[in-house]
Amino acid sequence: MYIRAAALLSVITTSAAQAETLKIVTDILPVGSLVQSIAGDTAEVTTLLQPGDNPHNFALRPSDARFLAEADLVIWTGEALSPFLADPIDTLAASATVIELLETEGWTPIAWREESHDDHDEHEEHDEHDHDAHAHEEHDHDAHEAEEHDAHDHDEHDEHDHDDHDEHEEDEHGHEDHDEHDHGDFDPHAWLSPAVLTAWAGTIQTAISTASPDMETEIAQNAIQTLADIDYANEAALNALADVRGIPFVVSHDALGYFESAFDVPSAGRIALSDASAPSAARLTEIKEEIEHEGIECIVSDSQSSPEWVTVVTEGADVRIITIDPLGGQLAGSPKLASESIVQIATALADCLKG
C-alpha cells in the first residue's frame, strides 16, 4: 500500500512539473538556439523553421498551429523576416506573451542598402500594374537613417539592466501595433551581429525570468554562459577575418549586412535583395560586369538563394564559390548555433578570400 501511494505521489509530482514547464515558440534556428541556451532546462522550446525552410515564404504546418496555441511565450524575429507568422500569432497565440525582437531596444537597425531600394522599387511598380490591390507594405522603403553600430562593443553587457524592455512585457502582444511600423525600412537579418545577439539575449533573459520567476537564478547563469559564447564567437570571427579585409566579394542574397558591418568586411555587390526575391535581368547584368571589371574572385552564395543567379553572373569568370546558411541550418541541434554560425561564416569567407 505504501509503495503504491509513493508511486502515485511520484506520478502526480511529475505531471505537475511537466504541466508547469514553460512552452516557448520561436521562428528561426538562431533565435531558437539563443532562447534555448538561456532557458536551459526551464522551458520547452519549439522552433518552427527547420533546415531548408525559408522564412520569406514559409507556410505553417498543422503541428505548428498547435505549438502556437499552447505557447506561453512566442519569441520571434519579427514580421520583416517572417511575415507568415504575424496573423497566426494574433489568432492562435492569444494567451501568449509575444516578444518581437526586431521591435526591441538596445541595438541599432541597419538600413536597407541603396540598390535594394532601387531594385525593389522596380518590382513594386511592376506589381502595382499586375496586382492592383496587392501592396507589399513590408517593403515600403521610405528614406530611413540608421547609424551602423559597432558590433565589437560588449563592455557593458554583463550588467544586464533591461528596464527599458519592461514595456514589451507589459503588453503581451506588442506585435499588435506592427501596422504602425514600416518593417521594410531596415535589414531584418540582425542576428548575424554579436552586438545584436548580446542585446537580444538580455531581452530574452528578462522575458523568460518574468515568466518563470522561480527559475531566475538558473536562467541568469545560463545567460552569463550565453554571453561568453557570443564574446568568444566575436573574437574568433575577428581573428579569422583579420588578414582579408579590403578584398572584394559578392553575395548572392543581401543577408550579411550586419555581419559585414560588425567585422568591417563590406561586400562589393549583392545579387538579390534582403528578402531573397528574384533579381531583375538588369541587376544580374550589373553584377556580372562588376565581377569582371573588379576582378572579384569570391562569390558567397547561401541557402535562401537560387544557384542559377550565381551561375548567370559568374559565367566565364574564374571565381571561387562558397555556400553558407545565414539561418545556421548546418549547425541545427547545437545549443550554441547562434554564435557558432557567425564563426562558421567568418571562417568560410576568409578561406574564400584567401584563395
FENLIN-V712284 format. One record per backbone hydrogen bond with DSSP energy under -1.0 kcal/mol. CO is the residue of the C=O (numbers start at 1). NH is the residue of the N-H. E is the energy in kcal/mol with one decimal. If there is no record, write none. Layout:
co,nh,e
CO,NH,E
CO,NH,E
This chain:
co,nh,e
1,5,-2.2
2,6,-2.7
3,7,-2.5
4,8,-2.5
5,9,-2.5
6,10,-2.2
7,11,-2.2
8,12,-2.5
9,13,-2.6
10,14,-2.6
11,15,-2.6
12,16,-2.2
13,17,-2.2
14,18,-2.4
15,19,-2.4
16,20,-1.5
22,44,-3.4
23,72,-2.8
23,73,-2.1
24,46,-2.8
25,75,-2.4
26,48,-2.3
27,49,-2.5
28,32,-2.7
29,33,-2.9
30,34,-1.8
31,35,-2.7
32,36,-2.6
33,37,-2.5
34,38,-1.3
35,39,-3.0
36,40,-2.9
39,42,-2.0
42,22,-1.1
44,24,-2.8
46,26,-2.9
50,53,-2.7
54,57,-1.3
61,65,-1.7
62,66,-1.5
63,67,-2.1
64,68,-2.3
65,69,-2.1
66,70,-1.6
72,97,-2.6
73,25,-2.4
74,99,-3.1
76,101,-2.7
77,102,-2.7
78,81,-1.1
78,82,-2.9
82,85,-1.8
85,89,-2.0
86,90,-1.4
87,91,-2.2
88,92,-3.4
89,93,-1.1
93,96,-1.4
97,74,-2.7
99,76,-2.2
100,103,-2.0
101,104,-1.5
110,187,-2.5
113,117,-1.5
114,118,-2.4
115,119,-2.8
116,120,-1.8
117,121,-2.3
118,122,-1.5
119,123,-1.5
120,124,-2.7
121,125,-2.4
122,126,-1.9
123,127,-2.6
124,128,-2.3
125,129,-1.2
126,130,-2.0
127,131,-3.2
131,134,-4.7
133,135,-1.3
136,139,-1.9
137,140,-1.7
139,141,-1.1
140,142,-1.4
150,153,-1.4
152,154,-1.3
154,157,-1.2
156,159,-1.3
160,162,-1.1
162,165,-2.0
163,166,-2.0
165,168,-1.4
166,170,-2.3
167,171,-1.2
172,98,-2.8
173,176,-2.2
174,177,-1.2
175,178,-2.4
177,180,-2.1
178,181,-1.3
181,183,-1.0
182,185,-1.7
185,112,-1.5
188,190,-1.9
189,192,-1.1
190,193,-1.5
193,197,-2.4
194,198,-2.2
195,199,-1.9
196,200,-3.1
197,201,-2.4
198,202,-1.5
199,203,-1.8
200,204,-2.9
201,205,-2.7
202,206,-2.1
203,207,-2.2
204,208,-2.6
205,209,-2.5
206,210,-2.2
207,211,-1.7
208,212,-2.0
212,215,-1.9
213,216,-1.3
215,219,-2.5
216,220,-2.4
217,221,-2.1
218,222,-2.3
219,223,-2.3
220,224,-2.0
221,225,-1.8
222,226,-2.3
223,227,-2.5
224,228,-1.8
225,229,-2.1
226,230,-2.0
227,231,-2.4
228,232,-2.3
229,233,-2.3
230,234,-2.4
231,235,-2.3
232,236,-2.6
233,237,-2.5
234,238,-2.2
235,239,-2.4
236,240,-2.2
237,241,-1.9
241,244,-1.4
244,247,-1.8
249,268,-3.2
250,300,-3.3
251,271,-2.5
253,255,-3.0
256,260,-3.3
257,261,-2.2
258,262,-2.6
259,263,-2.0
260,265,-2.0
269,251,-2.4
272,254,-1.5
273,276,-1.7
280,284,-2.1
281,285,-2.1
282,286,-2.3
283,287,-2.3
284,288,-2.3
285,289,-2.3
286,290,-1.9
287,291,-2.5
288,292,-1.8
289,293,-2.9
290,294,-2.6
291,296,-1.3
297,320,-3.8
298,250,-1.9
299,322,-2.4
300,252,-2.7
301,324,-2.5
302,305,-1.7
306,309,-1.3
307,311,-2.1
308,312,-2.4
309,313,-2.0
310,314,-1.5
314,317,-2.5
317,319,-1.1
320,299,-2.9
322,301,-3.3
324,303,-1.4
325,328,-2.4
328,331,-1.9
329,332,-1.4
331,334,-2.3
334,337,-1.5
336,340,-3.1
337,341,-2.5
339,343,-1.3
340,344,-2.5
341,345,-2.3
342,346,-2.2
343,347,-2.7
344,348,-2.2
345,349,-2.6
346,350,-2.4
347,351,-2.2
348,352,-2.0
349,353,-2.6
350,354,-2.1
351,355,-1.3
